[in-house]
Amino acid sequence: MRRAVAIVIDGIAAAGPTIARDVAAICGVGLVSYGAWLAYPPVGFIVLGVMVLLAAIFNARRAD
């Protein structure tokens, strides 16, 4: 059991920089969308949708 826990902890530690980058990106997208929403609420949803769409396109291109 201890060995399994150690393997999981090592995996999480190895993925740390990737997880931190992804969390920062999600927070950034949320803040930009919220700022747009403060200016005009429908624009916040449009900005969020465009950013998610762009992220999906970039991830699909990177996978190829």
N, C-alpha and C positions, 0 to 999 in steps of 0.2 A: 504494500500500500504506500509506504514511504517513497519507494522508487517511482511509482506512478505520479505522486504529487510532485516530486522533484522534476520529472519530465515535463509536467504541465507548467511548473514555474519557470523552467528554462525556456520553454516555448514562448511564454508570455514576455519574458525578459528579452528574448531575441527579436520579438515583434514590436517592442516598445517604441522605437523611433517611427515605425510605420503607423502604429496606432495614434501616437501623438500628432503626426502630420494630418491624419484623417480627422481627428477631433478638432484640430485647429481649422481645417478647411470647412468643416460643418458649422463651427461657430462663426466663421467669417461670412459664410453664405447667409446664415441666420441673421447676423447683424446688418448686413447690407439690405436684406429683404425687409427687416424691421424698420430701418431708416427710410426706405422708400415708402413703407406703409404709413409712417408718421407724416410724410408729405401728402400722400393721397392713398387711402387704403387699397383700392383695386390695383394700384401699381405694385404694391408689395407682393401680391400673389403672382403678378405677371413676372416680376424680377425673379422671384423664387423659382417659378416654372422654367424660365429661360436658363437659369444657372443649373438646375437639375438636368435639363435637357443637354446642355453643353457638357456637363460632367459625364453623362452617359455616352455621348458621342466620342469624347476624348478617351474614355476607358475602352470603348469598342475598338477604336483605332489603335490603341496601345496593345491590345490583345492580339491583333493581327500580325 
